[in-house]
């Protein structure tokens, strides 16, 4: 049986980076509000573990996104499928990513995809020409993480 997994991405501002990637991938930002309220009521966490972002309570230093068609736990809000978790870390990005996301456009839609990603805060780094096979763009998200638009 295949294992389940999530991709964890270090960040400086998890909720903001989650917003970018949710919009870029057309995913949903997870809402852990009900879980937070349950944990607070049970005394398992304190208010200093919680913050608010865009009118929602969320765990301080964490935010996650999930594919809108995948299952999720309705009690906790946690996705059970394709999922990215962003976690704040104290150190900044210091080198090239060893792992990155490729965002694929529909056929003939690369220019529109790149323009949409730039509108969300991504930056083009360079175009990669693959001759007859076409081209793609190396880009950076708002925190400088490399990804490809193809």
DSSP file (Angstrom, degrees, kcal/mol; ACC not computed):
  #  RESIDUE AA STRUCTURE BP1 BP2  ACC     N-H-->O    O-->H-N    N-H-->O    O-->H-N    TCO  KAPPA ALPHA  PHI   PSI    X-CA   Y-CA   Z-CA
    1    1 A X              0   0    0      0, 0.0     2,-0.0     0, 0.0     0, 0.0   0.000 360.0 360.0 360.0 134.1    0.0    0.0    0.0
    2    2 A X        -     0   0    0      1,-0.1     2,-0.2     0, 0.0     0, 0.0  -0.342 360.0-119.6 -67.5 148.4    1.3    3.4   -0.9
    3    3 A X        -     0   0    0      1,-0.0     2,-0.2    -2,-0.0    -1,-0.1  -0.542  18.8-124.5 -85.7 153.7    2.2    5.8    1.9
    4    4 A X        +     0   0    0     -2,-0.2     2,-0.3    78,-0.0    77,-0.1  -0.654  36.8 169.3 -91.4 157.7    0.6    9.2    2.4
    5    5 A X        -     0   0    0     -2,-0.2     2,-0.3    76,-0.2    78,-0.2  -0.960  24.7-150.2-156.5 167.5    2.7   12.3    2.6
    6    6 A X        -     0   0    0     -2,-0.3     2,-0.6    76,-0.1    78,-0.2  -0.973  25.5-120.7-140.3 152.6    2.7   16.1    2.6
    7    7 A X  E     -a   84   0A   0     76,-1.9    78,-2.7    -2,-0.3     2,-0.5  -0.856  25.5-154.5 -94.7 124.3    5.4   18.5    1.4
    8    8 A X  E     -a   85   0A   0     -2,-0.6     2,-0.5    76,-0.2    78,-0.2  -0.874   8.7-166.6-103.0 129.5    6.7   20.8    4.2
    9    9 A X  E     -a   86   0A   0     76,-2.9    78,-2.1    -2,-0.5     2,-0.1  -0.967  17.9-130.7-121.4 122.6    8.1   24.1    3.1
   10   10 A X  E     +a   87   0A   0     -2,-0.5     2,-0.3    76,-0.2    78,-0.2  -0.422  38.0 172.7 -67.7 146.3   10.1   26.3    5.5
   11   11 A X  E     -a   88   0A   0     76,-2.3    78,-2.4    50,-0.1     3,-0.2  -0.938  45.7-137.6-149.8 167.4    9.0   29.9    5.5
   12   12 A X  S    S+     0   0    0     -2,-0.3     2,-0.2    76,-0.2    76,-0.1   0.686 108.0  18.6 -97.1 -28.5    9.3   33.3    7.1
   13   13 A X  S  > S-     0   0    0      1,-0.1     4,-2.3    74,-0.1     3,-0.4  -0.701  72.1-171.4-145.1  86.0    5.5   34.0    7.1
   14   14 A X  H  > S+     0   0    0      1,-0.2     4,-2.7    -2,-0.2     5,-0.2   0.853  82.2  49.6 -52.8 -48.5    3.6   30.7    6.7
   15   15 A X  H  > S+     0   0    0      1,-0.2     4,-2.1     2,-0.2    -1,-0.2   0.899 113.1  47.2 -62.7 -38.0    0.1   32.2    6.2
   16   16 A X  H  > S+     0   0    0     -3,-0.4     4,-2.0     2,-0.2    -1,-0.2   0.922 114.3  46.2 -68.5 -43.0    1.2   34.6    3.6
   17   17 A X  H  X S+     0   0    0     -4,-2.3     4,-2.5     1,-0.2     5,-0.2   0.879 111.0  53.3 -67.7 -36.5    3.2   32.0    1.6
   18   18 A X  H  X S+     0   0    0     -4,-2.7     4,-2.7    -5,-0.3     5,-0.2   0.901 106.8  52.8 -62.6 -40.5    0.2   29.6    1.9
   19   19 A X  H  X S+     0   0    0     -4,-2.1     4,-2.1    -5,-0.2    -2,-0.2   0.927 109.9  48.7 -59.6 -45.0   -2.0   32.2    0.4
   20   20 A X  H  X S+     0   0    0     -4,-2.0     4,-2.8     1,-0.2    -2,-0.2   0.962 115.1  42.6 -58.9 -53.0    0.3   32.6   -2.5
   21   21 A X  H  X S+     0   0    0     -4,-2.5     4,-2.5     1,-0.2     6,-0.3   0.836 111.0  55.5 -68.7 -32.3    0.6   28.9   -3.2
   22   22 A X  H  X>S+     0   0    0     -4,-2.7     5,-2.0    -5,-0.2     4,-1.1   0.936 113.9  41.4 -62.6 -44.6   -3.1   28.3   -2.7
   23   23 A X  H  <5S+     0   0    0     -4,-2.1    -2,-0.2    -5,-0.2    -1,-0.2   0.905 115.1  51.2 -68.2 -41.2   -3.9   30.9   -5.4
   24   24 A X  H  <5S+     0   0    0     -4,-2.8    -2,-0.2     1,-0.2    -1,-0.2   0.904 122.6  30.0 -63.1 -42.1   -1.0   29.7   -7.6
   25   25 A X  H  <5S-     0   0    0     -4,-2.5    -1,-0.2    -5,-0.2    -2,-0.2   0.490 106.5-120.0 -96.0  -5.1   -2.2   26.1   -7.5
   26   26 A X  T  <5 +     0   0    0     -4,-1.1    42,-0.4    -5,-0.2    -3,-0.2   0.900  66.4 143.3  60.3  42.3   -5.9   26.8   -7.1
   27   27 A X      < -     0   0    0     -5,-2.0     2,-0.4    -6,-0.3    40,-0.2  -0.426  51.7-106.7 -96.9 176.7   -5.8   24.9   -3.8
   28   28 A X  E     -B   66   0A   0     38,-3.0    38,-2.5    -2,-0.2     2,-0.4  -0.902  22.3-124.1-109.3 138.3   -7.7   25.7   -0.6
   29   29 A X  E     -B   65   0A   0     -2,-0.4    36,-0.3    36,-0.2     2,-0.1  -0.678  36.9-117.3 -75.5 128.6   -6.1   27.1    2.6
   30   30 A X        -     0   0    0     34,-2.9     2,-0.6    -2,-0.4    34,-0.3  -0.382  18.1-144.6 -67.9 145.6   -6.9   24.7    5.4
   31   31 A X        +     0   0    0     46,-0.3     3,-0.4     1,-0.1     4,-0.2  -0.895  21.6 174.4-113.8 100.3   -9.0   26.1    8.2
   32   32 A X     >  +     0   0    0     -2,-0.6     4,-2.8    25,-0.3     5,-0.2   0.248  44.5 116.1 -87.6  15.6   -7.9   24.6   11.6
   33   33 A X  H  > S+     0   0    0      1,-0.2     4,-2.4     2,-0.2    -1,-0.2   0.871  74.0  47.3 -53.8 -46.2  -10.3   26.9   13.5
   34   34 A X  H  > S+     0   0    0     -3,-0.4     4,-2.0     1,-0.2    -1,-0.2   0.902 113.6  48.7 -65.3 -39.8  -12.5   24.1   15.0
   35   35 A X  H  > S+     0   0    0     41,-0.3     4,-2.6    -4,-0.2    -2,-0.2   0.918 110.5  51.4 -64.5 -43.4   -9.4   22.1   16.0
   36   36 A X  H  X S+     0   0    0     -4,-2.8     4,-2.7     1,-0.2     5,-0.2   0.929 109.7  49.4 -59.6 -46.3   -7.9   25.1   17.7
   37   37 A X  H  X S+     0   0    0     -4,-2.4     4,-2.4    -5,-0.2    -1,-0.2   0.901 111.9  48.9 -61.3 -40.5  -11.1   25.9   19.6
   38   38 A X  H  X S+     0   0    0     -4,-2.0     4,-1.7     2,-0.2    -1,-0.2   0.920 113.0  46.6 -65.2 -43.6  -11.2   22.2   20.8
   39   39 A X  H  <>S+     0   0    0     -4,-2.6     5,-2.3     2,-0.2     6,-1.0   0.880 113.1  49.2 -67.7 -38.6   -7.5   22.2   21.9
   40   40 A X  H ><5S+     0   0    0     -4,-2.7     3,-1.3    -5,-0.2    -2,-0.2   0.934 110.6  50.2 -63.9 -45.8   -7.9   25.5   23.7
   41   41 A X  H 3<5S+     0   0    0     -4,-2.4    -2,-0.2     1,-0.3    -1,-0.2   0.830 111.4  48.6 -62.9 -32.7  -11.0   24.4   25.5
   42   42 A X  T 3<5S-     0   0    0     -4,-1.7    -1,-0.3    -5,-0.2    -2,-0.2   0.487 112.8-119.7 -85.4  -3.3   -9.3   21.2   26.6
   43   43 A X  T < 5S+     0   0    0     -3,-1.3    -3,-0.2    -4,-0.4    -2,-0.1   0.680  78.2 125.6  73.5  17.3   -6.2   23.1   27.8
   44   44 A X  S   <S+     0   0    0     -5,-2.3     2,-0.3    -6,-0.2    -4,-0.2   0.711  77.6  19.1 -83.0 -20.7   -3.9   21.3   25.4
   45   45 A X  S    S-     0   0    0     -6,-1.0     2,-0.2    -9,-0.1    -2,-0.2  -0.937  76.2-134.4-137.6 164.0   -2.7   24.6   23.9
   46   46 A X    >   -     0   0    0     -2,-0.3     3,-2.3    -3,-0.1     4,-0.2  -0.726  34.5 -98.0-114.2 168.3   -2.7   28.2   25.1
   47   47 A X  G >  S+     0   0    0      1,-0.3     3,-1.8    -2,-0.2    -7,-0.0   0.764 117.3  68.7 -57.5 -27.5   -3.6   31.4   23.3
   48   48 A X  G 3  S+     0   0    0      1,-0.3    -1,-0.3     3,-0.0    -3,-0.0   0.631  92.5  60.3 -71.2  -9.0    0.1   32.1   22.5
   49   49 A X  G <  S+     0   0    0     -3,-2.3    11,-2.6    10,-0.1     2,-0.3   0.433 101.5  69.9 -88.9  -0.7    0.1   29.1   20.1
   50   50 A X  E <   +D   59   0B   0     -3,-1.8     2,-0.3     9,-0.3     9,-0.2  -0.876  53.4 168.9-123.4 147.7   -2.6   30.8   18.0
   51   51 A X  E     -D   58   0B   0      7,-2.8     7,-2.8    -2,-0.3     2,-0.4  -0.856  29.7-114.8-140.7 178.8   -2.8   33.8   15.7
   52   52 A X  E     +D   57   0B   0     -2,-0.3     2,-0.4     5,-0.2     5,-0.2  -0.965  25.7 177.9-122.6 139.7   -5.3   35.3   13.3
   53   53 A X  E >  S-D   56   0B   0      3,-2.7     3,-1.6    -2,-0.4    -2,-0.0  -0.968  73.0 -13.7-141.7 123.4   -4.9   35.6    9.5
   54   54 A X  T 3  S-     0   0    0     -2,-0.4     3,-0.1     1,-0.3    -1,-0.1   0.873 129.8 -50.8  52.7  42.5   -7.5   37.0    7.2
   55   55 A X  T 3  S+     0   0    0      1,-0.2     2,-0.4     0, 0.0    -1,-0.3   0.522 117.7 107.1  79.3   5.4  -10.2   36.7    9.9
   56   56 A X  E <   -D   53   0B   0     -3,-1.6    -3,-2.7   -24,-0.0     2,-0.3  -0.909  69.7-122.2-117.9 145.3   -9.4   33.0   10.7
   57   57 A X  E     +D   52   0B   0     -2,-0.4     2,-0.3    -5,-0.2   -25,-0.3  -0.673  41.4 167.9 -79.8 138.2   -7.7   31.5   13.8
   58   58 A X  E     -D   51   0B   0     -7,-2.8    -7,-2.8    -2,-0.3     2,-0.3  -0.952  42.5 -85.3-145.7 162.4   -4.6   29.5   12.8
   59   59 A X  E >   -D   50   0B   0     -2,-0.3     3,-1.9    -9,-0.2    -9,-0.3  -0.550  54.2-105.4 -71.2 132.4   -1.7   28.0   14.5
   60   60 A X  T 3  S+     0   0    0    -11,-2.6    -1,-0.1    -2,-0.3     3,-0.1  -0.386 103.0   9.8 -60.1 125.8    1.2   30.5   15.0
   61   61 A X  T 3  S+     0   0    0      1,-0.2    27,-2.9    -2,-0.1     2,-0.3   0.506 115.0  86.9  85.9   4.8    3.9   29.7   12.5
   62   62 A X  E <   + C   0  87A   0     -3,-1.9     2,-0.3    25,-0.2    25,-0.2  -0.984  38.8 159.9-138.3 147.7    2.0   27.2   10.4
   63   63 A X  E     - C   0  86A   0     23,-1.8    23,-3.6    -2,-0.3     2,-0.3  -0.935  14.9-164.1-159.6 146.7   -0.4   27.1    7.5
   64   64 A X  E     - C   0  85A   0     -2,-0.3   -34,-2.9   -34,-0.3     2,-0.3  -0.941   5.1-159.3-134.8 155.9   -1.4   24.4    5.1
   65   65 A X  E     -BC  29  84A   0     19,-2.5    19,-2.1    -2,-0.3     2,-0.3  -0.936  10.5-167.9-129.6 155.5   -3.1   24.1    1.7
   66   66 A X  E     -BC  28  83A   0    -38,-2.5   -38,-3.0    -2,-0.3    17,-0.2  -0.968  33.9 -92.6-142.4 157.2   -4.9   21.2    0.1
   67   67 A X    >   -     0   0    0     15,-2.1     3,-1.3    -2,-0.3   -40,-0.1  -0.502  36.9-131.2 -66.1 134.3   -6.2   20.1   -3.3
   68   68 A X  T 3  S+     0   0    0    -42,-0.4    -1,-0.1     1,-0.3   -41,-0.1   0.714 103.4  50.8 -66.3 -19.4   -9.9   21.1   -3.4
   69   69 A X  T 3  S+     0   0    0      2,-0.1    -1,-0.3     0, 0.0     2,-0.2   0.540  91.8  94.0 -93.7  -6.6  -11.0   17.6   -4.6
   70   70 A X  S <  S-     0   0    0     -3,-1.3    11,-0.1    12,-0.1    -4,-0.0  -0.510  82.4-100.3 -87.3 154.5   -9.1   15.6   -2.0
   71   71 A X        -     0   0    0      9,-0.2     9,-3.0    -2,-0.2     2,-0.3  -0.277  40.2-176.5 -68.7 157.1  -10.7   14.3    1.2
   72   72 A X  B     -E   79   0C   0      7,-0.3     2,-0.7     8,-0.2     7,-0.2  -0.982  35.3 -98.3-149.9 158.8  -10.1   16.1    4.5
   73   73 A X     >  -     0   0    0      5,-2.8     4,-3.1    -2,-0.3     5,-0.3  -0.699  27.5-156.2 -80.1 115.9  -11.0   15.6    8.1
   74   74 A X  T  4 S+     0   0    0     -2,-0.7    -1,-0.2     1,-0.2   -40,-0.1   0.742  90.5  53.2 -68.1 -22.5  -14.0   17.8    8.8
   75   75 A X  T  4 S+     0   0    0      1,-0.1    -1,-0.2     3,-0.1    -2,-0.0   0.915 124.8  21.6 -77.1 -44.7  -13.2   18.0   12.5
   76   76 A X  T  4 S-     0   0    0      2,-0.1   -41,-0.3   -42,-0.1    -2,-0.2   0.684  93.6-130.5 -97.9 -20.3   -9.6   19.2   12.2
   77   77 A X     <  +     0   0    0     -4,-3.1     2,-0.3     1,-0.3   -46,-0.3   0.446  58.2 144.3  82.4  -0.1   -9.7   20.7    8.7
   78   78 A X        -     0   0    0     -5,-0.3    -5,-2.8   -48,-0.1    -1,-0.3  -0.575  49.3-123.1 -80.8 130.6   -6.5   18.7    7.8
   79   79 A X  B     -E   72   0C   0     -2,-0.3    -7,-0.3    -7,-0.2    -8,-0.1  -0.336  13.5-160.5 -70.3 151.8   -6.3   17.4    4.3
   80   80 A X  S    S+     0   0    0     -9,-3.0    -9,-0.2     2,-0.1    -8,-0.2   0.084  74.8  35.3-117.8  19.4   -5.8   13.7    3.6
   81   81 A X  S    S+     0   0    0    -10,-0.3     2,-0.4     1,-0.2   -76,-0.2  -0.264 112.9   3.9-138.4-135.0   -4.5   14.1    0.0
   82   82 A X  S    S+     0   0    0     -2,-0.1   -15,-2.1   -76,-0.1     2,-0.3  -0.476  79.5 160.8 -65.5 119.4   -2.3   16.4   -1.9
   83   83 A X  E     - C   0  66A   0     -2,-0.4   -76,-1.9   -78,-0.2     2,-0.4  -0.999  34.0-158.8-150.3 140.6   -1.1   18.9    0.7
   84   84 A X  E     -aC   7  65A   0    -19,-2.1   -19,-2.5    -2,-0.3     2,-0.5  -0.989  12.0-162.0-120.4 132.2    1.6   21.5    1.4
   85   85 A X  E     -aC   8  64A   0    -78,-2.7   -76,-2.9    -2,-0.4     2,-0.5  -0.963   4.0-157.5-115.0 127.8    2.4   22.6    4.9
   86   86 A X  E     -aC   9  63A   0    -23,-3.6   -23,-1.8    -2,-0.5     2,-0.4  -0.888  11.7-175.0-104.9 132.3    4.3   25.8    5.5
   87   87 A X  E     -aC  10  62A   0    -78,-2.1   -76,-2.3    -2,-0.5   -25,-0.2  -0.993  24.3-121.8-131.8 132.4    6.2   26.2    8.7
   88   88 A X  E     -a   11   0A   0    -27,-2.9     2,-0.3    -2,-0.4   -76,-0.2  -0.479  29.5-174.5 -71.3 138.1    8.1   29.3   10.0
   89   89 A X        -     0   0    0    -78,-2.4   -28,-0.0    -2,-0.2    -2,-0.0  -0.944  29.7-127.0-129.0 152.8   11.7   28.9   10.7
   90   90 A X  S    S+     0   0    0     -2,-0.3     2,-0.2     2,-0.1    -1,-0.1   0.819  87.2  72.6 -72.8 -29.5   14.1   31.4   12.2
   91   91 A X  S    S-     0   0    0      1,-0.1    -2,-0.2   -80,-0.0     2,-0.1  -0.591  79.2-126.0 -89.6 149.4   16.8   31.3    9.5
   92   92 A X        -     0   0    0     -2,-0.2     2,-0.2     1,-0.1    -1,-0.1  -0.328  41.0 -76.5 -83.3 170.3   16.3   32.8    6.0
   93   93 A X        +     0   0    0     50,-0.2    -1,-0.1     1,-0.1     3,-0.1  -0.466  48.8 177.3 -65.4 134.2   16.7   31.0    2.7
   94   94 A X        -     0   0    0     -2,-0.2     2,-0.3     1,-0.1    -1,-0.1   0.504  52.7  -0.2-123.6  -5.5   20.5   30.6    2.0
   95   95 A X  S    S-     0   0    0      0, 0.0     2,-0.1     0, 0.0    -1,-0.1  -0.906  92.4 -42.6-162.8-171.1   20.8   28.7   -1.2
   96   96 A X        -     0   0    0     -2,-0.3     2,-0.1     1,-0.1    -2,-0.1  -0.413  63.3-105.6 -68.7 140.3   19.2   27.0   -4.1
   97   97 A X        -     0   0    0      1,-0.1    -1,-0.1    -2,-0.1     3,-0.1  -0.403  18.3-154.8 -62.4 141.2   16.2   24.7   -3.3
   98   98 A X  S    S+     0   0    0      1,-0.2     2,-0.3    -2,-0.1    -1,-0.1   0.568  86.6  32.9 -89.5 -13.1   17.0   21.0   -3.5
   99   99 A X  S    S+     0   0    0     47,-0.1     2,-0.3     2,-0.0    -1,-0.2  -0.996  75.5 171.9-141.3 137.5   13.4   20.3   -4.1
  100  100 A X        -     0   0    0     -2,-0.3     2,-0.4    -3,-0.1    47,-0.2  -0.951  30.3-109.3-146.3 168.1   10.9   22.5   -6.0
  101  101 A X  E     -f  147   0D   0     45,-0.5    47,-2.1    -2,-0.3     2,-0.5  -0.785  19.7-152.2 -97.8 138.0    7.4   22.6   -7.4
  102  102 A X  E     -f  148   0D   0     -2,-0.4     2,-0.6    45,-0.2    47,-0.2  -0.960   9.0-157.6-106.1 127.3    6.7   22.6  -11.2
  103  103 A X  E     -f  149   0D   0     45,-3.4    47,-2.6    -2,-0.5     2,-0.4  -0.928  11.3-151.7-106.5 121.9    3.4   24.3  -12.1
  104  104 A X        -     0   0    0     -2,-0.6     2,-0.2    46,-0.2     3,-0.1  -0.781   2.2-150.2-101.3 135.8    2.0   23.1  -15.4
  105  105 A X        -     0   0    0     -2,-0.4     5,-0.1     1,-0.1     3,-0.1  -0.569  30.2 -97.9 -91.8 160.6   -0.1   25.2  -17.7
  106  106 A X    >   -     0   0    0     -2,-0.2     3,-2.7     3,-0.2     4,-0.2  -0.381  67.9 -64.7 -67.1 161.3   -2.8   23.9  -20.1
  107  107 A X  T 3  S+     0   0    0      1,-0.3    -1,-0.2     2,-0.1    -3,-0.0  -0.230 126.5   5.7 -51.3 128.8   -1.5   23.5  -23.7
  108  108 A X  T 3  S+     0   0    0     -3,-0.1    -1,-0.3     1,-0.1     3,-0.2   0.522 106.3 102.6  76.6   5.8   -0.7   26.9  -25.1
  109  109 A X    <>  +     0   0    0     -3,-2.7     4,-2.5     1,-0.2     5,-0.2   0.238  37.5 107.0-107.6  14.1   -1.3   28.6  -21.7
  110  110 A X  H  > S+     0   0    0      1,-0.2     4,-2.9     2,-0.2     5,-0.2   0.917  80.1  50.8 -61.8 -44.5    2.2   29.2  -20.4
  111  111 A X  H  > S+     0   0    0      1,-0.2     4,-2.2     2,-0.2    -1,-0.2   0.911 112.8  46.5 -60.3 -41.9    2.2   33.0  -21.0
  112  112 A X  H  > S+     0   0    0      2,-0.2     4,-2.4    -4,-0.2    -1,-0.2   0.906 112.8  50.1 -65.9 -40.8   -1.1   33.3  -19.2
  113  113 A X  H  X S+     0   0    0     -4,-2.5     4,-2.7     2,-0.2    -2,-0.2   0.942 111.4  47.6 -61.9 -48.0    0.1   31.1  -16.3
  114  114 A X  H  X S+     0   0    0     -4,-2.9     4,-2.5     1,-0.2    -1,-0.2   0.908 112.4  49.4 -62.1 -42.1    3.3   33.1  -15.9
  115  115 A X  H  X S+     0   0    0     -4,-2.2     4,-2.1    -5,-0.2    -1,-0.2   0.909 111.7  49.0 -63.5 -41.1    1.4   36.4  -16.0
  116  116 A X  H  X S+     0   0    0     -4,-2.4     4,-1.1     2,-0.2    -2,-0.2   0.917 111.5  49.1 -63.8 -43.2   -1.1   35.1  -13.4
  117  117 A X  H  X>S+     0   0    0     -4,-2.7     5,-2.5     1,-0.2     4,-0.5   0.895 110.3  50.8 -64.3 -40.1    1.8   33.9  -11.1
  118  118 A X  H ><5S+     0   0    0     -4,-2.5     3,-1.2     1,-0.2    -1,-0.2   0.889 105.8  56.4 -63.1 -38.1    3.5   37.3  -11.4
  119  119 A X  H 3<5S+     0   0    0     -4,-2.1    -1,-0.2     1,-0.3    -2,-0.2   0.774 105.5  52.1 -63.2 -25.6    0.3   39.0  -10.5
  120  120 A X  H 3<5S-     0   0    0     -4,-1.1    -1,-0.3    -3,-0.4    -2,-0.2   0.562 134.1 -87.0 -86.0  -9.9    0.3   36.9   -7.3
  121  121 A X  T <<5S+     0   0    0     -3,-1.2    -3,-0.2    -4,-0.5    -2,-0.1   0.427  81.9 135.5 119.6   0.1    3.8   38.0   -6.4
  122  122 A X      < -     0   0    0     -5,-2.5     2,-0.4    -6,-0.1    -1,-0.3  -0.383  41.4-143.5 -76.0 160.8    6.1   35.5   -8.2
  123  123 A X  E     -G  140   0D   0     17,-2.2    17,-2.1    -2,-0.1     2,-0.3  -0.987  11.7-124.4-128.0 134.1    9.2   36.8  -10.1
  124  124 A X  E     +G  139   0D   0     -2,-0.4    15,-0.2    15,-0.2     3,-0.1  -0.589  26.2 177.7 -72.7 136.6   10.6   35.4  -13.4
  125  125 A X  E     -     0   0D   0     13,-3.0     2,-0.3     1,-0.3    14,-0.2   0.801  60.2 -30.7-102.6 -55.7   14.2   34.5  -13.1
  126  126 A X  E     -G  138   0D   0     12,-1.4    12,-2.9     2,-0.0     2,-0.4  -0.980  53.3-113.1-163.7 154.9   15.0   33.1  -16.6
  127  127 A X  E     -G  137   0D   0     -2,-0.3     2,-0.6    10,-0.2    10,-0.2  -0.741  24.1-149.3 -90.4 136.8   13.5   31.4  -19.5
  128  128 A X  E     -G  136   0D   0      8,-3.4     8,-1.9    -2,-0.4     2,-0.5  -0.938  10.3-155.7-109.4 115.6   14.7   27.9  -20.3
  129  129 A X  E     -G  135   0D   0     -2,-0.6     6,-0.2     6,-0.2     3,-0.1  -0.807  15.6-179.7 -95.6 124.6   14.6   27.0  -24.0
  130  130 A X    >   -     0   0    0      4,-3.3     3,-1.8    -2,-0.5     5,-0.1  -0.047  36.7-130.9-111.9  30.3   14.4   23.4  -24.9
  131  131 A X  G >  S+     0   0    0      1,-0.3     3,-2.1     2,-0.2    -1,-0.4  -0.314  82.7   0.8  61.1-133.1   14.4   23.8  -28.7
  132  132 A X  G 3  S+     0   0    0      1,-0.3    -1,-0.3    -3,-0.1     3,-0.1   0.733 128.1  66.7 -62.1 -21.0   11.6   21.9  -30.4
  133  133 A X  G <  S-     0   0    0     -3,-1.8    -1,-0.3     1,-0.3     2,-0.3   0.593 108.9-122.9 -76.1  -9.7   10.3   20.6  -27.1
  134  134 A X    <   -     0   0    0     -3,-2.1    -4,-3.3    -4,-0.1     2,-0.3  -0.706  26.2 -81.4 107.0-157.7    9.3   24.2  -26.1
  135  135 A X  E     -G  129   0D   0     -2,-0.3     2,-0.3    -6,-0.2    -6,-0.2  -0.933  28.3-168.7-146.4 166.9   10.3   26.4  -23.1
  136  136 A X  E     -G  128   0D   0     -8,-1.9    -8,-3.4    -2,-0.3     2,-0.4  -0.929  22.8-113.1-150.3 171.3    9.5   27.0  -19.5
  137  137 A X  E     -GH 127 149D   0     12,-2.9    12,-2.7    -2,-0.3     2,-0.5  -0.930   8.1-144.0-117.5 134.0   10.3   29.6  -16.9
  138  138 A X  E     +GH 126 148D   0    -12,-2.9   -13,-3.0    -2,-0.4   -12,-1.4  -0.848  38.3 173.1 -85.4 128.4   12.4   29.4  -13.7
  139  139 A X  E     -GH 124 147D   0      8,-3.4     8,-2.2    -2,-0.5     2,-0.4  -0.798  27.6-133.2-132.2 171.9   10.5   31.6  -11.2
  140  140 A X  E     -GH 123 146D   0    -17,-2.1   -17,-2.2    -2,-0.2     6,-0.2  -0.990  17.0-133.8-128.8 140.2   10.6   32.6   -7.5
  141  141 A X    >   -     0   0    0      4,-2.4     3,-2.4    -2,-0.4   -19,-0.1  -0.245  48.5 -81.5 -78.3 178.1    7.7   32.7   -5.1
  142  142 A X  T 3  S+     0   0    0      1,-0.3    -1,-0.1     2,-0.1  -125,-0.0   0.696 133.1  48.4 -58.9 -19.0    7.4   35.8   -2.7
  143  143 A X  T 3  S-     0   0    0      2,-0.1    -1,-0.3  -126,-0.1   -50,-0.2   0.342 123.7-100.9-101.1   6.2   10.0   34.3   -0.3
  144  144 A X    <   +     0   0    0     -3,-2.4     2,-0.3     1,-0.3    -2,-0.1   0.512  69.6 149.7  92.8   4.7   12.5   33.5   -3.0
  145  145 A X        -     0   0    0      1,-0.1    -4,-2.4   -49,-0.1    -1,-0.3  -0.577  45.9-122.9 -74.0 130.5   11.9   29.8   -3.4
  146  146 A X  E     + H   0 140D   0     -2,-0.3   -45,-0.5    -6,-0.2     2,-0.3  -0.433  40.0 158.8 -73.1 145.3   12.5   28.6   -6.9
  147  147 A X  E     -fH 101 139D   0     -8,-2.2    -8,-3.4   -47,-0.2     2,-0.4  -0.957  31.8-119.7-154.5 167.0    9.8   26.8   -8.9
  148  148 A X  E     -fH 102 138D   0    -47,-2.1   -45,-3.4    -2,-0.3     2,-0.5  -0.902   8.7-157.2-116.2 141.5    9.2   26.2  -12.6
  149  149 A X  E      fH 103 137D   0    -12,-2.7   -12,-2.9    -2,-0.4   -45,-0.2  -0.978 360.0 360.0-112.2 120.8    6.3   27.2  -14.8
  150  150 A X              0   0    0    -47,-2.6   -46,-0.2    -2,-0.5   -40,-0.2   0.358 360.0 360.0-128.8 360.0    5.9   25.0  -17.8
